[in-house]
């Protein structure tokens, strides 16, 4: 029992870091399409604003 307790105590920081990195990677992959579409949205808004200004 002591060996198991020591293992978790010694590796707690590493496991927490891996969990946090895993969550961050999951969120990035989950929102990847929105992240990649952002420049196109901004370019479209800029073009629309310029068109409205010229009218």
PDBQT receptor file of N, H, CA, C and O in Angstrom, charges set to zero:
ATOM      1  N   UNK A   1       0.826  -1.190   0.000  1.00  0.00    +0.000 N 
ATOM      2  CA  UNK A   1       0.000   0.000   0.000  1.00  0.00    +0.000 C 
ATOM      3  C   UNK A   1       0.874   1.260   0.000  1.00  0.00    +0.000 C 
ATOM      4  O   UNK A   1       0.549   2.247  -0.660  1.00  0.00    +0.000 OA
ATOM      5  N   UNK A   2       1.967   1.218   0.733  1.00  0.00    +0.000 N 
ATOM      6  H   UNK A   2       2.231   0.416   1.269  1.00  0.00    +0.000 HD
ATOM      7  CA  UNK A   2       2.852   2.371   0.805  1.00  0.00    +0.000 C 
ATOM      8  C   UNK A   2       3.494   2.670  -0.546  1.00  0.00    +0.000 C 
ATOM      9  O   UNK A   2       3.694   3.836  -0.888  1.00  0.00    +0.000 OA
ATOM     10  N   UNK A   3       3.821   1.630  -1.322  1.00  0.00    +0.000 N 
ATOM     11  H   UNK A   3       3.659   0.683  -1.044  1.00  0.00    +0.000 HD
ATOM     12  CA  UNK A   3       4.425   1.848  -2.635  1.00  0.00    +0.000 C 
ATOM     13  C   UNK A   3       3.453   2.566  -3.570  1.00  0.00    +0.000 C 
ATOM     14  O   UNK A   3       3.859   3.451  -4.323  1.00  0.00    +0.000 OA
ATOM     15  N   UNK A   4       2.186   2.195  -3.529  1.00  0.00    +0.000 N 
ATOM     16  H   UNK A   4       1.856   1.476  -2.918  1.00  0.00    +0.000 HD
ATOM     17  CA  UNK A   4       1.174   2.852  -4.363  1.00  0.00    +0.000 C 
ATOM     18  C   UNK A   4       1.021   4.311  -3.946  1.00  0.00    +0.000 C 
ATOM     19  O   UNK A   4       0.948   5.203  -4.791  1.00  0.00    +0.000 OA
ATOM     20  N   UNK A   5       0.973   4.541  -2.648  1.00  0.00    +0.000 N 
ATOM     21  H   UNK A   5       1.032   3.816  -1.962  1.00  0.00    +0.000 HD
ATOM     22  CA  UNK A   5       0.835   5.899  -2.132  1.00  0.00    +0.000 C 
ATOM     23  C   UNK A   5       2.046   6.741  -2.531  1.00  0.00    +0.000 C 
ATOM     24  O   UNK A   5       1.887   7.893  -2.935  1.00  0.00    +0.000 OA
ATOM     25  N   UNK A   6       3.244   6.189  -2.423  1.00  0.00    +0.000 N 
ATOM     26  H   UNK A   6       3.373   5.253  -2.094  1.00  0.00    +0.000 HD
ATOM     27  CA  UNK A   6       4.456   6.900  -2.806  1.00  0.00    +0.000 C 
ATOM     28  C   UNK A   6       4.475   7.194  -4.311  1.00  0.00    +0.000 C 
ATOM     29  O   UNK A   6       4.905   8.267  -4.735  1.00  0.00    +0.000 OA
ATOM     30  N   UNK A   7       4.007   6.237  -5.108  1.00  0.00    +0.000 N 
ATOM     31  H   UNK A   7       3.657   5.365  -4.764  1.00  0.00    +0.000 HD
ATOM     32  CA  UNK A   7       3.970   6.442  -6.561  1.00  0.00    +0.000 C 
ATOM     33  C   UNK A   7       3.095   7.640  -6.908  1.00  0.00    +0.000 C 
ATOM     34  O   UNK A   7       3.514   8.504  -7.679  1.00  0.00    +0.000 OA
ATOM     35  N   UNK A   8       1.882   7.709  -6.352  1.00  0.00    +0.000 N 
ATOM     36  H   UNK A   8       1.541   7.007  -5.725  1.00  0.00    +0.000 HD
ATOM     37  CA  UNK A   8       0.995   8.829  -6.640  1.00  0.00    +0.000 C 
ATOM     38  C   UNK A   8       1.538  10.139  -6.074  1.00  0.00    +0.000 C 
ATOM     39  O   UNK A   8       1.381  11.192  -6.692  1.00  0.00    +0.000 OA
ATOM     40  N   UNK A   9       2.157  10.084  -4.937  1.00  0.00    +0.000 N 
ATOM     41  H   UNK A   9       2.285   9.229  -4.435  1.00  0.00    +0.000 HD
ATOM     42  CA  UNK A   9       2.730  11.294  -4.337  1.00  0.00    +0.000 C 
ATOM     43  C   UNK A   9       3.892  11.825  -5.185  1.00  0.00    +0.000 C 
ATOM     44  O   UNK A   9       4.008  13.032  -5.395  1.00  0.00    +0.000 OA
ATOM     45  N   UNK A  10       4.733  10.938  -5.662  1.00  0.00    +0.000 N 
ATOM     46  H   UNK A  10       4.639   9.957  -5.492  1.00  0.00    +0.000 HD
ATOM     47  CA  UNK A  10       5.896  11.342  -6.443  1.00  0.00    +0.000 C 
ATOM     48  C   UNK A  10       5.516  11.831  -7.841  1.00  0.00    +0.000 C 
ATOM     49  O   UNK A  10       6.192  12.703  -8.388  1.00  0.00    +0.000 OA
ATOM     50  N   UNK A  11       4.467  11.295  -8.419  1.00  0.00    +0.000 N 
ATOM     51  H   UNK A  11       3.918  10.587  -7.975  1.00  0.00    +0.000 HD
ATOM     52  CA  UNK A  11       4.121  11.599  -9.803  1.00  0.00    +0.000 C 
ATOM     53  C   UNK A  11       2.872  12.473  -9.938  1.00  0.00    +0.000 C 
ATOM     54  O   UNK A  11       2.357  12.637 -11.044  1.00  0.00    +0.000 OA
ATOM     55  N   UNK A  12       2.389  13.026  -8.854  1.00  0.00    +0.000 N 
ATOM     56  H   UNK A  12       2.807  12.893  -7.955  1.00  0.00    +0.000 HD
ATOM     57  CA  UNK A  12       1.163  13.820  -8.872  1.00  0.00    +0.000 C 
ATOM     58  C   UNK A  12       1.290  15.037  -9.786  1.00  0.00    +0.000 C 
ATOM     59  O   UNK A  12       0.376  15.312 -10.562  1.00  0.00    +0.000 OA
ATOM     60  N   UNK A  13       2.398  15.770  -9.713  1.00  0.00    +0.000 N 
ATOM     61  H   UNK A  13       3.140  15.546  -9.082  1.00  0.00    +0.000 HD
ATOM     62  CA  UNK A  13       2.591  16.968 -10.533  1.00  0.00    +0.000 C 
ATOM     63  C   UNK A  13       2.641  16.627 -12.017  1.00  0.00    +0.000 C 
ATOM     64  O   UNK A  13       2.072  17.339 -12.844  1.00  0.00    +0.000 OA
ATOM     65  N   UNK A  14       3.315  15.550 -12.346  1.00  0.00    +0.000 N 
ATOM     66  H   UNK A  14       3.777  14.971 -11.674  1.00  0.00    +0.000 HD
ATOM     67  CA  UNK A  14       3.420  15.132 -13.744  1.00  0.00    +0.000 C 
ATOM     68  C   UNK A  14       2.051  14.736 -14.276  1.00  0.00    +0.000 C 
ATOM     69  O   UNK A  14       1.690  15.113 -15.391  1.00  0.00    +0.000 OA
ATOM     70  N   UNK A  15       1.290  13.985 -13.499  1.00  0.00    +0.000 N 
ATOM     71  H   UNK A  15       1.584  13.679 -12.593  1.00  0.00    +0.000 HD
ATOM     72  CA  UNK A  15      -0.043  13.573 -13.937  1.00  0.00    +0.000 C 
ATOM     73  C   UNK A  15      -0.960  14.781 -14.112  1.00  0.00    +0.000 C 
ATOM     74  O   UNK A  15      -1.743  14.824 -15.061  1.00  0.00    +0.000 OA
ATOM     75  N   UNK A  16      -0.878  15.743 -13.229  1.00  0.00    +0.000 N 
ATOM     76  H   UNK A  16      -0.243  15.708 -12.458  1.00  0.00    +0.000 HD
ATOM     77  CA  UNK A  16      -1.696  16.950 -13.338  1.00  0.00    +0.000 C 
ATOM     78  C   UNK A  16      -1.327  17.746 -14.583  1.00  0.00    +0.000 C 
ATOM     79  O   UNK A  16      -2.208  18.256 -15.276  1.00  0.00    +0.000 OA
ATOM     80  N   UNK A  17      -0.047  17.855 -14.870  1.00  0.00    +0.000 N 
ATOM     81  H   UNK A  17       0.668  17.441 -14.308  1.00  0.00    +0.000 HD
ATOM     82  CA  UNK A  17       0.398  18.564 -16.073  1.00  0.00    +0.000 C 
ATOM     83  C   UNK A  17      -0.092  17.861 -17.331  1.00  0.00    +0.000 C 
ATOM     84  O   UNK A  17      -0.525  18.520 -18.277  1.00  0.00    +0.000 OA
ATOM     85  N   UNK A  18      -0.030  16.554 -17.356  1.00  0.00    +0.000 N 
ATOM     86  H   UNK A  18       0.322  16.019 -16.589  1.00  0.00    +0.000 HD
ATOM     87  CA  UNK A  18      -0.501  15.789 -18.513  1.00  0.00    +0.000 C 
ATOM     88  C   UNK A  18      -2.006  15.972 -18.695  1.00  0.00    +0.000 C 
ATOM     89  O   UNK A  18      -2.476  16.095 -19.826  1.00  0.00    +0.000 OA
ATOM     90  N   UNK A  19      -2.757  15.992 -17.617  1.00  0.00    +0.000 N 
ATOM     91  H   UNK A  19      -2.375  15.892 -16.698  1.00  0.00    +0.000 HD
ATOM     92  CA  UNK A  19      -4.205  16.204 -17.702  1.00  0.00    +0.000 C 
ATOM     93  C   UNK A  19      -4.509  17.592 -18.245  1.00  0.00    +0.000 C 
ATOM     94  O   UNK A  19      -5.375  17.739 -19.108  1.00  0.00    +0.000 OA
ATOM     95  N   UNK A  20      -3.816  18.609 -17.756  1.00  0.00    +0.000 N 
ATOM     96  H   UNK A  20      -3.113  18.490 -17.055  1.00  0.00    +0.000 HD
ATOM     97  CA  UNK A  20      -4.042  19.981 -18.226  1.00  0.00    +0.000 C 
ATOM     98  C   UNK A  20      -3.685  20.105 -19.701  1.00  0.00    +0.000 C 
ATOM     99  O   UNK A  20      -4.430  20.720 -20.464  1.00  0.00    +0.000 OA
ATOM    100  N   UNK A  21      -2.572  19.539 -20.110  1.00  0.00    +0.000 N 
ATOM    101  H   UNK A  21      -1.966  19.039 -19.490  1.00  0.00    +0.000 HD
ATOM    102  CA  UNK A  21      -2.178  19.579 -21.523  1.00  0.00    +0.000 C 
ATOM    103  C   UNK A  21      -3.202  18.837 -22.377  1.00  0.00    +0.000 C 
ATOM    104  O   UNK A  21      -3.546  19.287 -23.470  1.00  0.00    +0.000 OA
ATOM    105  N   UNK A  22      -3.680  17.719 -21.886  1.00  0.00    +0.000 N 
ATOM    106  H   UNK A  22      -3.400  17.353 -20.998  1.00  0.00    +0.000 HD
ATOM    107  CA  UNK A  22      -4.693  16.963 -22.621  1.00  0.00    +0.000 C 
ATOM    108  C   UNK A  22      -5.974  17.755 -22.812  1.00  0.00    +0.000 C 
ATOM    109  O   UNK A  22      -6.571  17.724 -23.888  1.00  0.00    +0.000 OA
ATOM    110  N   UNK A  23      -6.401  18.465 -21.776  1.00  0.00    +0.000 N 
ATOM    111  H   UNK A  23      -5.917  18.491 -20.902  1.00  0.00    +0.000 HD
ATOM    112  CA  UNK A  23      -7.603  19.299 -21.884  1.00  0.00    +0.000 C 
ATOM    113  C   UNK A  23      -7.375  20.426 -22.884  1.00  0.00    +0.000 C 
ATOM    114  O   UNK A  23      -8.249  20.715 -23.702  1.00  0.00    +0.000 OA
ATOM    115  N   UNK A  24      -6.216  21.062 -22.827  1.00  0.00    +0.000 N 
ATOM    116  H   UNK A  24      -5.506  20.827 -22.163  1.00  0.00    +0.000 HD
ATOM    117  CA  UNK A  24      -5.908  22.155 -23.756  1.00  0.00    +0.000 C 
ATOM    118  C   UNK A  24      -5.895  21.658 -25.200  1.00  0.00    +0.000 C 
ATOM    119  O   UNK A  24      -6.456  22.307 -26.083  1.00  0.00    +0.000 OA
ATOM    120  N   UNK A  25      -5.268  20.527 -25.441  1.00  0.00    +0.000 N 
ATOM    121  H   UNK A  25      -4.812  20.001 -24.724  1.00  0.00    +0.000 HD
ATOM    122  CA  UNK A  25      -5.230  19.956 -26.790  1.00  0.00    +0.000 C 
ATOM    123  C   UNK A  25      -6.643  19.602 -27.242  1.00  0.00    +0.000 C 
ATOM    124  O   UNK A  25      -6.995  19.835 -28.398  1.00  0.00    +0.000 OA
ATOM    125  N   UNK A  26      -7.444  19.051 -26.359  1.00  0.00    +0.000 N 
ATOM    126  H   UNK A  26      -7.158  18.862 -25.420  1.00  0.00    +0.000 HD
ATOM    127  CA  UNK A  26      -8.825  18.705 -26.704  1.00  0.00    +0.000 C 
ATOM    128  C   UNK A  26      -9.637  19.924 -27.097  1.00  0.00    +0.000 C 
ATOM    129  O   UNK A  26     -10.383  19.882 -28.075  1.00  0.00    +0.000 OA
ATOM    130  N   UNK A  27      -9.504  21.004 -26.352  1.00  0.00    +0.000 N 
ATOM    131  H   UNK A  27      -8.898  21.038 -25.557  1.00  0.00    +0.000 HD
ATOM    132  CA  UNK A  27     -10.247  22.235 -26.676  1.00  0.00    +0.000 C 
ATOM    133  C   UNK A  27      -9.769  22.806 -28.009  1.00  0.00    +0.000 C 
ATOM    134  O   UNK A  27     -10.585  23.255 -28.814  1.00  0.00    +0.000 OA
ATOM    135  N   UNK A  28      -8.478  22.795 -28.247  1.00  0.00    +0.000 N 
ATOM    136  H   UNK A  28      -7.815  22.430 -27.592  1.00  0.00    +0.000 HD
ATOM    137  CA  UNK A  28      -7.948  23.319 -29.509  1.00  0.00    +0.000 C 
ATOM    138  C   UNK A  28      -8.474  22.501 -30.691  1.00  0.00    +0.000 C 
ATOM    139  O   UNK A  28      -8.927  23.080 -31.678  1.00  0.00    +0.000 OA
ATOM    140  N   UNK A  29      -8.424  21.184 -30.612  1.00  0.00    +0.000 N 
ATOM    141  H   UNK A  29      -8.056  20.713 -29.810  1.00  0.00    +0.000 HD
ATOM    142  CA  UNK A  29      -8.932  20.361 -31.708  1.00  0.00    +0.000 C 
ATOM    143  C   UNK A  29     -10.438  20.515 -31.869  1.00  0.00    +0.000 C 
ATOM    144  O   UNK A  29     -10.947  20.487 -32.990  1.00  0.00    +0.000 OA
ATOM    145  N   UNK A  30     -11.159  20.678 -30.758  1.00  0.00    +0.000 N 
ATOM    146  H   UNK A  30     -10.747  20.701 -29.847  1.00  0.00    +0.000 HD
ATOM    147  CA  UNK A  30     -12.608  20.837 -30.800  1.00  0.00    +0.000 C 
ATOM    148  C   UNK A  30     -12.992  22.132 -31.514  1.00  0.00    +0.000 C 
ATOM    149  O   UNK A  30     -13.982  22.164 -32.245  1.00  0.00    +0.000 OA
ATOM    150  N   UNK A  31     -12.215  23.203 -31.308  1.00  0.00    +0.000 N 
ATOM    151  H   UNK A  31     -11.411  23.177 -30.714  1.00  0.00    +0.000 HD
ATOM    152  CA  UNK A  31     -12.527  24.512 -31.883  1.00  0.00    +0.000 C 
ATOM    153  C   UNK A  31     -11.680  24.827 -33.124  1.00  0.00    +0.000 C 
ATOM    154  O   UNK A  31     -11.646  25.977 -33.562  1.00  0.00    +0.000 OA
ATOM    155  N   UNK A  32     -11.003  23.837 -33.691  1.00  0.00    +0.000 N 
ATOM    156  H   UNK A  32     -11.031  22.903 -33.335  1.00  0.00    +0.000 HD
ATOM    157  CA  UNK A  32     -10.081  24.063 -34.801  1.00  0.00    +0.000 C 
ATOM    158  C   UNK A  32     -10.764  24.735 -35.985  1.00  0.00    +0.000 C 
ATOM    159  O   UNK A  32     -10.176  25.637 -36.581  1.00  0.00    +0.000 OA
ATOM    160  N   UNK A  33     -11.956  24.343 -36.345  1.00  0.00    +0.000 N 
ATOM    161  H   UNK A  33     -12.434  23.610 -35.861  1.00  0.00    +0.000 HD
ATOM    162  CA  UNK A  33     -12.618  24.943 -37.510  1.00  0.00    +0.000 C 
ATOM    163  C   UNK A  33     -12.905  26.423 -37.273  1.00  0.00    +0.000 C 
ATOM    164  O   UNK A  33     -12.747  27.236 -38.184  1.00  0.00    +0.000 OA
ATOM    165  N   UNK A  34     -13.320  26.777 -36.072  1.00  0.00    +0.000 N 
ATOM    166  H   UNK A  34     -13.448  26.117 -35.332  1.00  0.00    +0.000 HD
ATOM    167  CA  UNK A  34     -13.575  28.186 -35.769  1.00  0.00    +0.000 C 
ATOM    168  C   UNK A  34     -12.277  28.987 -35.785  1.00  0.00    +0.000 C 
ATOM    169  O   UNK A  34     -12.253  30.123 -36.258  1.00  0.00    +0.000 OA
ATOM    170  N   UNK A  35     -11.219  28.408 -35.280  1.00  0.00    +0.000 N 
ATOM    171  H   UNK A  35     -11.239  27.485 -34.896  1.00  0.00    +0.000 HD
ATOM    172  CA  UNK A  35      -9.924  29.093 -35.249  1.00  0.00    +0.000 C 
ATOM    173  C   UNK A  35      -9.437  29.334 -36.677  1.00  0.00    +0.000 C 
ATOM    174  O   UNK A  35      -8.936  30.417 -36.980  1.00  0.00    +0.000 OA
ATOM    175  N   UNK A  36      -9.574  28.352 -37.546  1.00  0.00    +0.000 N 
ATOM    176  H   UNK A  36      -9.981  27.473 -37.299  1.00  0.00    +0.000 HD
ATOM    177  CA  UNK A  36      -9.096  28.492 -38.913  1.00  0.00    +0.000 C 
ATOM    178  C   UNK A  36     -10.014  29.361 -39.772  1.00  0.00    +0.000 C 
ATOM    179  O   UNK A  36      -9.552  29.947 -40.752  1.00  0.00    +0.000 OA
ATOM    180  N   UNK A  37     -11.291  29.460 -39.433  1.00  0.00    +0.000 N 
ATOM    181  H   UNK A  37     -11.665  28.985 -38.638  1.00  0.00    +0.000 HD
ATOM    182  CA  UNK A  37     -12.220  30.301 -40.187  1.00  0.00    +0.000 C 
ATOM    183  C   UNK A  37     -12.145  31.766 -39.781  1.00  0.00    +0.000 C 
ATOM    184  O   UNK A  37     -12.691  32.621 -40.478  1.00  0.00    +0.000 OA
ATOM    185  N   UNK A  38     -11.496  32.073 -38.694  1.00  0.00    +0.000 N 
ATOM    186  H   UNK A  38     -11.052  31.379 -38.127  1.00  0.00    +0.000 HD
ATOM    187  CA  UNK A  38     -11.456  33.441 -38.179  1.00  0.00    +0.000 C 
ATOM    188  C   UNK A  38     -10.870  34.449 -39.172  1.00  0.00    +0.000 C 
ATOM    189  O   UNK A  38     -11.461  35.513 -39.356  1.00  0.00    +0.000 OA
ATOM    190  N   UNK A  39      -9.722  34.159 -39.829  1.00  0.00    +0.000 N 
ATOM    191  H   UNK A  39      -9.242  33.295 -39.679  1.00  0.00    +0.000 HD
ATOM    192  CA  UNK A  39      -9.195  35.141 -40.786  1.00  0.00    +0.000 C 
ATOM    193  C   UNK A  39     -10.164  35.426 -41.943  1.00  0.00    +0.000 C 
ATOM    194  O   UNK A  39     -10.272  36.569 -42.387  1.00  0.00    +0.000 OA
ATOM    195  N   UNK A  40     -10.865  34.402 -42.430  1.00  0.00    +0.000 N 
ATOM    196  H   UNK A  40     -10.777  33.473 -42.070  1.00  0.00    +0.000 HD
ATOM    197  CA  UNK A  40     -11.829  34.603 -43.509  1.00  0.00    +0.000 C 
ATOM    198  C   UNK A  40     -12.991  35.475 -43.046  1.00  0.00    +0.000 C 
ATOM    199  O   UNK A  40     -13.463  36.328 -43.798  1.00  0.00    +0.000 OA
ATOM    200  N   UNK A  41     -13.454  35.269 -41.817  1.00  0.00    +0.000 N 
ATOM    201  H   UNK A  41     -13.070  34.576 -41.206  1.00  0.00    +0.000 HD
ATOM    202  CA  UNK A  41     -14.535  36.088 -41.274  1.00  0.00    +0.000 C 
ATOM    203  C   UNK A  41     -14.100  37.549 -41.181  1.00  0.00    +0.000 C 
ATOM    204  O   UNK A  41     -14.856  38.454 -41.533  1.00  0.00    +0.000 OA
ATOM    205  N   UNK A  42     -12.879  37.767 -40.704  1.00  0.00    +0.000 N 
ATOM    206  H   UNK A  42     -12.266  37.032 -40.417  1.00  0.00    +0.000 HD
ATOM    207  CA  UNK A  42     -12.382  39.137 -40.564  1.00  0.00    +0.000 C 
ATOM    208  C   UNK A  42     -12.201  39.780 -41.933  1.00  0.00    +0.000 C 
ATOM    209  O   UNK A  42     -12.500  40.963 -42.099  1.00  0.00    +0.000 OA
ATOM    210  N   UNK A  43     -11.722  39.033 -42.907  1.00  0.00    +0.000 N 
ATOM    211  H   UNK A  43     -11.479  38.072 -42.772  1.00  0.00    +0.000 HD
ATOM    212  CA  UNK A  43     -11.553  39.581 -44.259  1.00  0.00    +0.000 C 
ATOM    213  C   UNK A  43     -12.915  39.911 -44.858  1.00  0.00    +0.000 C 
ATOM    214  O   UNK A  43     -13.064  40.935 -45.524  1.00  0.00    +0.000 OA
ATOM    215  N   UNK A  44     -13.898  39.068 -44.631  1.00  0.00    +0.000 N 
ATOM    216  H   UNK A  44     -13.778  38.236 -44.089  1.00  0.00    +0.000 HD
ATOM    217  CA  UNK A  44     -15.243  39.322 -45.129  1.00  0.00    +0.000 C 
ATOM    218  C   UNK A  44     -15.849  40.559 -44.492  1.00  0.00    +0.000 C 
ATOM    219  O   UNK A  44     -16.500  41.352 -45.173  1.00  0.00    +0.000 OA
ATOM    220  N   UNK A  45     -15.642  40.732 -43.200  1.00  0.00    +0.000 N 
ATOM    221  H   UNK A  45     -15.113  40.089 -42.648  1.00  0.00    +0.000 HD
ATOM    222  CA  UNK A  45     -16.168  41.913 -42.519  1.00  0.00    +0.000 C 
ATOM    223  C   UNK A  45     -15.465  43.171 -43.008  1.00  0.00    +0.000 C 
ATOM    224  O   UNK A  45     -16.098  44.216 -43.159  1.00  0.00    +0.000 OA
ATOM    225  N   UNK A  46     -14.172  43.083 -43.256  1.00  0.00    +0.000 N 
ATOM    226  H   UNK A  46     -13.658  42.234 -43.134  1.00  0.00    +0.000 HD
ATOM    227  CA  UNK A  46     -13.417  44.228 -43.749  1.00  0.00    +0.000 C 
ATOM    228  C   UNK A  46     -13.899  44.625 -45.144  1.00  0.00    +0.000 C 
ATOM    229  O   UNK A  46     -14.070  45.809 -45.434  1.00  0.00    +0.000 OA
ATOM    230  N   UNK A  47     -14.116  43.630 -46.002  1.00  0.00    +0.000 N 
ATOM    231  H   UNK A  47     -13.977  42.668 -45.766  1.00  0.00    +0.000 HD
ATOM    232  CA  UNK A  47     -14.603  43.891 -47.354  1.00  0.00    +0.000 C 
ATOM    233  C   UNK A  47     -15.997  44.497 -47.311  1.00  0.00    +0.000 C 
ATOM    234  O   UNK A  47     -16.305  45.426 -48.058  1.00  0.00    +0.000 OA
ATOM    235  N   UNK A  48     -16.836  43.963 -46.433  1.00  0.00    +0.000 N 
ATOM    236  H   UNK A  48     -16.586  43.208 -45.827  1.00  0.00    +0.000 HD
ATOM    237  CA  UNK A  48     -18.200  44.471 -46.306  1.00  0.00    +0.000 C 
ATOM    238  C   UNK A  48     -18.192  45.913 -45.800  1.00  0.00    +0.000 C 
ATOM    239  O   UNK A  48     -18.979  46.736 -46.267  1.00  0.00    +0.000 OA
ATOM    240  N   UNK A  49     -17.328  46.218 -44.869  1.00  0.00    +0.000 N 
ATOM    241  H   UNK A  49     -16.689  45.550 -44.489  1.00  0.00    +0.000 HD
ATOM    242  CA  UNK A  49     -17.229  47.575 -44.330  1.00  0.00    +0.000 C 
ATOM    243  C   UNK A  49     -16.740  48.541 -45.399  1.00  0.00    +0.000 C 
ATOM    244  O   UNK A  49     -17.242  49.661 -45.496  1.00  0.00    +0.000 OA
ATOM    245  N   UNK A  50     -15.760  48.119 -46.209  1.00  0.00    +0.000 N 
ATOM    246  H   UNK A  50     -15.353  47.209 -46.130  1.00  0.00    +0.000 HD
ATOM    247  CA  UNK A  50     -15.245  48.976 -47.274  1.00  0.00    +0.000 C 
ATOM    248  C   UNK A  50     -16.307  49.209 -48.336  1.00  0.00    +0.000 C 
ATOM    249  O   UNK A  50     -16.415  50.315 -48.866  1.00  0.00    +0.000 OA
ATOM    250  N   UNK A  51     -17.098  48.178 -48.658  1.00  0.00    +0.000 N 
ATOM    251  H   UNK A  51     -17.010  47.280 -48.227  1.00  0.00    +0.000 HD
ATOM    252  CA  UNK A  51     -18.169  48.311 -49.644  1.00  0.00    +0.000 C 
ATOM    253  C   UNK A  51     -19.227  49.283 -49.153  1.00  0.00    +0.000 C 
ATOM    254  O   UNK A  51     -19.705  50.116 -49.922  1.00  0.00    +0.000 OA
ATOM    255  N   UNK A  52     -19.596  49.190 -47.891  1.00  0.00    +0.000 N 
ATOM    256  H   UNK A  52     -19.208  48.513 -47.265  1.00  0.00    +0.000 HD
ATOM    257  CA  UNK A  52     -20.598  50.098 -47.325  1.00  0.00    +0.000 C 
ATOM    258  C   UNK A  52     -20.069  51.530 -47.281  1.00  0.00    +0.000 C 
ATOM    259  O   UNK A  52     -20.844  52.471 -47.456  1.00  0.00    +0.000 OA
ATOM    260  N   UNK A  53     -18.789  51.715 -47.055  1.00  0.00    +0.000 N 
ATOM    261  H   UNK A  53     -18.160  50.951 -46.913  1.00  0.00    +0.000 HD
ATOM    262  CA  UNK A  53     -18.198  53.048 -46.990  1.00  0.00    +0.000 C 
ATOM    263  C   UNK A  53     -18.159  53.697 -48.366  1.00  0.00    +0.000 C 
ATOM    264  O   UNK A  53     -18.251  54.919 -48.476  1.00  0.00    +0.000 OA
ATOM    265  N   UNK A  54     -18.023  52.885 -49.427  1.00  0.00    +0.000 N 
ATOM    266  H   UNK A  54     -17.948  51.892 -49.338  1.00  0.00    +0.000 HD
ATOM    267  CA  UNK A  54     -17.946  53.403 -50.785  1.00  0.00    +0.000 C 
ATOM    268  C   UNK A  54     -19.323  53.776 -51.342  1.00  0.00    +0.000 C 
ATOM    269  O   UNK A  54     -19.409  54.526 -52.314  1.00  0.00    +0.000 OA
ATOM    270  N   UNK A  55     -20.368  53.276 -50.755  1.00  0.00    +0.000 N 
ATOM    271  H   UNK A  55     -20.298  52.667 -49.965  1.00  0.00    +0.000 HD
ATOM    272  CA  UNK A  55     -21.714  53.550 -51.285  1.00  0.00    +0.000 C 
ATOM    273  C   UNK A  55     -22.221  54.889 -50.907  1.00  0.00    +0.000 C 
ATOM    274  O   UNK A  55     -23.336  55.255 -51.281  1.00  0.00    +0.000 OA
TER     275      UNK A  55
